[in-house]
């Protein structure tokens, strides 16, 4: 065999060593540990090893009787004649020319006897050996014992392959998993024409609804149906992975980038018809993110996270796929950073604070209430707008922590104002998640009692989106608050879908018109007629009408003339810290109405 052939075979062998053993920690696998322990007992030897020969060392993935986890390759008995598929046996290392000068023979562990069966992947290609060692010379093994040692070596190889499959393959679909993709992507990301496509057949919210309706068994069946549809749609030679719970990923050879839209369209088409999960036809809701060659990333930058950040936006696009955009990823990273920083902010003494914006009676211009508004100054990112961090918090349980923080600090402030002779009604915002169960009611009741706050001085504001989640549950919780004496306000009314049936049923006390309605208010335009009609209808329902975003004298006089009772906006006052609010009240003689 020529030298170049030997070098080629060694590269192939080392590739298999890396593939099957690089992630296996020495002594971590109970099956391999049992094999070496069994050999020690059967052969009555002090030492047995699963020895893997890598570039510079022999590494012991399982061992009995050997302290070191590895030794230099040049000292390894297991590295001798590694290309042979037979058992290597050295009955007396002190009389064998290959080993007599070996430091492991002349010194600790003083090897005298060695027998090793190759860990054969395929003929002529071995990872190393499964060996037994004694400190005394021994006679040759019988054919039966050699056969046993070879069988044990086959078990070791099978186990290494099984570990690899568990590590690199998804058990549900049998497809290569995220680890396998990252390893493959690292090796081929620079290949011209290679396109990575992340495919999410359904949103997390959509899958959650289906699983609740049809059961968890449905989920596995659905994902297998998606797998089969994708395999049928992908070009020959494409590789399909399942790197995440809802995601599939493929690498497509696409040297002609002009053909990419058609190929991606074929994937969308494959998932556009009903996919049968058992006997249930289900329509997917696919979104795909595409990373083209030279997309400005590599595996070390968490490629999957970059691509997954695009799928929701892609789901709402006409083509159902988008090319990865670093600007979107930057936004996603910021969102993730903010979510991670929210919990620490809740316990920090100097990040979150409340400001209060007056709400005035349009006829008297006297302050009738204030709205508590949360502000966040992050130590490194600076001021974070509530319009940015509140929607993020509403995607997690963090919003509940925020609501509790606001309630506690509002009640604390109201106790301070009461001690100063200032009776103040405060409205605060809550989310749909806050109304999902009775926890908010219990916390608010307890905190009101702790600070001695009259429930009639509190108003809870929520947007209409809270009503469409679980209307019956929300209505039940709102009624509990009203029974307690807490006022209920609907915020941002008119900004989206306004269901008048809800207004007749829920125990609301006020409705706040969304500020967007006033943005383009001009005599005779559509907003003019809409606001006028809304005010009239809401007054007929005996609801207090509050206009948000009043910024001009025209706004004030029009809304007052149309029957709107209260207003809030920069025309009267901006949101202020407590001390500044107190000064404003005294300066403008705008004493809160009691």
N, C-alpha and C positions, 0 to 999 in steps of 0.2 A: 504494500500500500504506500503510495507516494506521500511526501510530507504535506502537500496542499490538501490531499484527501483527508489526512489525519486531522489537520487544522479545521477543515470544514466539519468533520464529524464531531470534533470537540466543541465547536460553536453550537451545533445542534444539541449536543448533550447538555451544555450549560444553559441553553434556552429552556430545556425541560426541567433542569434543576431550579431555575428561577420561577418557572410557571407553577411547579408543584410544591415547592418547599420554602420559598422565600418568606412567606407570611406565617409559617408555622414556628411557634416559639418552642424551644427545647423543653421537653418534658411536659408539654401542655396537653398532649392527646392521651386519653386513658387507654385507648385500644393499643397504640404503639407501646405504651408503658407496660401493658399486660403481656405483649409478645416478648419483650426482652426479659421480663420476670419469669415467664414460662420457660424460656430457653435456659436461663440460669438453673432453674430447678431440674429440668430434664437432663441437661448435660453435666450438672453438678460442677459448674464453673462460677467464679466470683464475678465475672464481667460479661455483659452482653450489650451490644450497641446497634442502634440504627444510625449508620454513618453515611452522611451525604458529602460527596466530594465536589466542592465548588472551585472557584478559580485559585484560591490561595490556601484554603483550609479544608480539613475534614470537620464537618459540623455534626454533632450528635443530637438528633431530633428526639431520641429516647435513649436512656442509658441506665444501667445498673453497674455499680462498682467502679465508676469513673467520675472523678470530681470535676474535671475540666469539661466545659461545653464544646470545646473545639481544640484541635492541635494543628500545627502547620501541615500542609498537604505533603511536603517532602518527607515527613515522618510517618505518613499513613500507610499501614499495611493494606487498607481497603483500596488505596489508589493503585496498587500493583496490578498489572495486567487487567485493567478495568474494562477493556474491550472484550474480554472473554466472558462467556455466559455460564461457565462452570464454577463449582465451589473451589475457592482458593484455600488450601490448607497448608500450614507451616507447623510441623509437629514439634520442632525445636529451633527456635529463632537464633540460638547461639551457634548452631551448625549450618545455618542457611546463609549463603553468600549475600542474598538480597537484604537480610535484616540484621546480620551479626553486629554491624556498627551503628545501628539505629539507636538514638538517644532513649527511645521508649523501651529498648531492650537492656541497654547498659544502665539505665537509671529508672526512676519511678515512671510507670507502674511495673517495670521489670517483666515485660511480656516474654513468655517462653513458648506458649502454644497459641495458635490463631487459626480459626476457620471462618470463612465469610462467603455467603451466598450473594450473588449480584442482585441488585434491585433493578430488574430489566424492564424497560419501557417497551422496547421492541428489539429484535435481534441486533446485537452489536452496540446497543445504546443503554447504558446503565447509569443510574443516579448515584450509586455508591454500593455499599454492602450492608447486609445484616450479619453481624459477626459475633462469635463467642471467643473469649480470651481467658487464658489461665496463666498462672505464674510458675507452673511446672510443665515440663515436656509431657506429651501424651501420644498414644498410638493413633493411627489414622482412624477416621470415622468409618463406620460401616456404611454400606449402601443405603440401608434403611435410615440411618441418622442423617446422611447427606440429603436424602429425599425430604426428610422432615425439615431440615434447614432451608432447602429450596422452597418448600411449601410455605414456610413462615415468611420468607422473603416476598413471595407472591402476595401474601396477605398484607404485608407492609405496603407494597406498591398499590394494591387495590384501595387500601385505606388512604394513602396520600391522594389518589385520584378522587376518592369520595369527598375528602376534605376540600379539595380544590373545587369540585362541583358545588358543594354546599356554600363555599365562599364566593364563587363567581357566577352562580346560576340561581335564577328565581325559582323557588319551589312550586309556585302556583302555575306558571306558564311554561317552565322548562327553558325559558330564554336566558341568554347571558344577562347579568345584572349590572348595576352601576359600577361596581369595582372592575368588572370585565371591560365595560365601555371605556372607563378612564385609562385602563392599561392599553387598550387598543388605540384610543384616541391619541395618547401620548406618543405612540409609535408611528402614527400615520397622519397627524394633523397637517403636516406640510406637503402631503401629496397633492399635486395639482388636480383640480377638479373634484376633490372630495367635499361633499356637502353633508353636514350634520343636520338632521331634522328631528325636533322634539315634538311629539304628538300626544296631546291630551284629549282623549275621546269624549270626556265629559267633565264638567266643573265639579269641584269638591262639594258645593252646595247641591248640585243636581244629583250626584251619587248618593249623598246623604239622604235625600228625599226618597230615592228609589230603594235604598237599603231598608229604610224605616218601613216602607210599604210592602216590600217583597222578601226581606230577610237577607242575612249575610251570605247565604248560599248563592243567592242571585249574583252577588258581586263577582265571585270566582267564575261563574258561568258567563257573565257579561265580558269579563276581561279575556277569557279564552275565545269568545266570539270575535272580539276586536282583533286579537292576535291572528286568527285565521283570515280575517278580512284583509289585514295589512300584508300578510305573507303572500296572499293572492294578488295584491295590487302592486307590490314593490317590484322594481326591475330585477332581472336575474343578477345574482352576485351581491345584492344588497344585504347588509347585516341588520338584524332587528334585535333590539335590547328592551328589557323592562327595568329601567333604572330607578323608578319610584312607584309609589302606590297606584297612582292614576296615569302615569306617563309611560309612553313607549318612545324609543329613539332608534333612528336608523342612520347609517352612513351610506350615502348614495354616490356611486361613481358618476360624475356628471361633467365630462370634459367640455361639452358644449353648453355653456350656461344659458343660452337662449332656449334650451329645451327644459329648463328647470320648472317654469310655471306649469307646463303640461304634465310633468311628472308629479308635481305637488297637487295639481288638480285631480289627478287620478286617485291619489290617496284620499282627498276630500270626498270624491265621488264614492269610493269604496265604503266610506263611513256615513254616507248620506241616507242610505236606505235603512229599513229596520234590521237590527241585529237581534237574533233570537237567542234569548237566555232561557233555556228550557223551552217552554211553550209560549213564553211571553215576548212579543216583539217590542223592542226598545229602540228609540231613535237616539243616536249619539248627538253630542253638541261639541264638535271638534274645534280645537284651536291649535295651531302649529307655529313653532318658531324655527327659523332657518339660520344656520351659521355657515356662511360661505367661506371658501378658502381665503386665508389672509384676513379673517374676521377680527383680528386684533386681540386674540386670546389664545390661551393654551390650557392644558388640563389642570395646571397648578392654580388657575384662577377660578376653579369650580365651574366648569363649563355648563353643567346641567343647571345650576342656579341661574346663570346668565340667561339661558334659553327659556327656562320655566317662567321667568319674570315677564315674558312676552305673551304667554299663551292666552291670558284673559283679554288682552287688547286684540290679539289675533281673532279670538272667538267672535268679536263684535265687528270685525272687518268683513268686507264683501267677499274676499277670496278665502277667508278663514286661515290665512297664513301671513306672517310678517317676517321680514329679515331682521335679525338681531340688531338692535339700536343701542349703542353705548349710553346714549342720553337716558333712555328708559331704564337701563340697568343702574345708572347713577341715582336716579330717583328711587328705584327699588332698594338700593343699598341705604339710602338715607331713611327710607321708611323703616327698614329693618333696624337701623341704629336707633331711631326714635322709639320704636316698640321696646327694644331692649333697655332703653334708658327710662321708660315710664315708671316701672316699679321702684327703682332707686330714687326717682324724683318724689314719689309719694312719701318717702320716709326722710328725705332731706329737709333741712330747716330753711333753706334759702333758695329753692327753685320755683315752687308753685306759690301763687298768691292770688287773691281775689280783688277785683275791682267792681264797682257798683255804678250802674247807669240808671239815672232817674227815669221814672215813668210818670207823666203828668196828666192831670185833668185838662182837656182842651178848652174848657170854658173858663176855669179859674187860673189855669197854668200853675196850679199848686201840685207838689209832688204827692202822688198817691201810693207809690211803691218804688222799689229799686230792683233791678235785675242783677244777680250775682254772676259775674263773668270770670272764667278761669284764665289765668295767664301763666306762661311757663318761660323762664329764662334758664336755658341750659348752660352749664359752666363753660362749655367749649363751642357749642353751636349758636349761642346767643338766644335771642327771643324767638320762640317757636309759635307760629300762629295757631290758635285753636282750630281754625278751618283745616289745618294740616294734621294736627295730632289727635283731635277728637274722632274723626272718621277712622283713623288707624286703630285707636283704642277700642272702637266699637266692633272691630273684627275679632277681638280677643276678650278674655275675662278682665282685662285691665280697666275697662270702662266702669265696672262695678266698684273697683277700688277708687277710681277718680270721683265717682258720685258720692261715696262715703266720705272722702276727704272734703269735698265741697260742703256736704251737709254738716259735718262736724265744725268746720271753720265758720260757716254761716251762723250756726247756732251760738258759737262762742262770741262772734261779733255782735249778734243781737242781744246777748246778755250784757255786753259792755255798753251798747247804746241805751238799753233800758236803765242801767245804773246811772247814766248821764241824763235821764229824763227824756230820751228820744225813742218813741215807739215807731218802729219801722216794719212795714210789710216787705218781705223779700221773696222774689221769684227765683227759682233755679231750674236748670235744665236737666232732664233725665232722658235715658235712651230706651229703646225697645227692649234691650236685654234686662234693664232694671225692672221692667214690668212683667218679666217672664214667670216670676214666682213671688212668694211672700217675703223674701229676704229684705227688700227695700223697705216695706212697710214696718217690719219689725225693727230695723235699724233706725229709721226715722223716728218712730214712736219712742224708742229708748233714748235717743239723743235729745229729742225735745224735752223729755222728762229730766234728763241729766242737767240741762242748762235752764230749765224753767221757762221754755219758750211756748207761747200760746200757739197751738196748731193753726189758728185762724190767721196768724201772721205769716204763714208760709203758703206759697203757690208753687206747684210743680208744673213745669212746661215740658211738653213733649211734641215731637213732630208727628204728622199723620202716618209716617212709615211704621210707627209703633203699632198702629191699629191693624195693619194688614198681616202681621205675623201670626198672631193667635188672638183674634178679636174677643172671643169669649173670656179667655184668661185675662187679657188686658182690662176688659170692662169690669171684671170681678175685682181686680186689684185697685182700679180707680175708684170704685164704689167704697172700698174700705177706707181710702184716703179721705173721701168726702164725708163719710160717717165720722171720721176723726175730727173733721173741721178744716182740713187742708183744701185750699182752692186748686182747681185744675184748669190749666190753660193749654190751648192748642197753638203751637208755635209754627211760624213760616206757612201759614195757611194761604193757599192760592199759588204756591210755588210748584205744585205737582198735581197729582190726581186727588181731587177733593170730593169725598163721598159724603153727600148730605145726609144719607141714612145714618152714618156714624154720629153725626152731630145731634140727631134727634134721640139717639139711644144712650150715648155715653154721658156721664155726669160732669160735663165741662161747665166752667163758669165764665171763661173768657176765650176769645179767639184773637190771635195776633196776626194781622195781615203781613205777608212777606214784603221785605223792603224792595224786592225787585219790581213790585207793582208800581212803586213811586218813581222808579229810575227815569222813565220816559213820559211822565205824566204831563200831558198838554191838553188844553181845552178842546173837547170834542173827539180826541183820539180813542182807540179801543180801551186803553188802560183807564181812561176817564170814566167810561161807561161801566167797565168791569168793577172798578172799586166802588162806584156809587151803588151798583146793584148788589155787590157783596155786603156792603154795610147795611143796606136795607133788609136783606134776607137774614143776616145774622141777628139784627135787632129784633126781627119777628120771632126768632127762636129764643129770645130773652137771654142772649149772650152779650157780655161786655165786649165791645169791639175796640181793639188796640191796634194802632197803626205804627209800624216799625219803619225806621229810616226817614223820619221827617227832618228835612234839612233846610227848608225855605219857608218864608212867611206864607207863600202861596199854598204849600202843602198844608200848613196849619189851618188856614182859613177855609180851604176847600173841604178838608176832612171834618172840621168842626161843623161846617154848614151841612154836610151830608149825614150828620148824626153820629159820627165816630166819637166815642167818649174819651178815649185816652190815647196818648202818643208817646213815642220814644224816638230820640234821634239827636243829632248834633245841633239841631235848631235850638234845643233846650239845654243839653249838656252831654259831654262825652263821658265814657266810663272813667271813674275816678277811684283812687284808693280811699279807704274809710275817712282818714283825717281831712282829705281834700273835699270829700263829699259833705262833711259836716260844715266846713267853711263855706261851701257853695250854698248850702241851705240857709245859713245865717246871712250871708251877703245878699242873696236875692230875696230874702224874706219868704222863702218858699218852704214853709214849715210843712212837714208831712201831715196829710189829713188823717184823722183817727176815726 
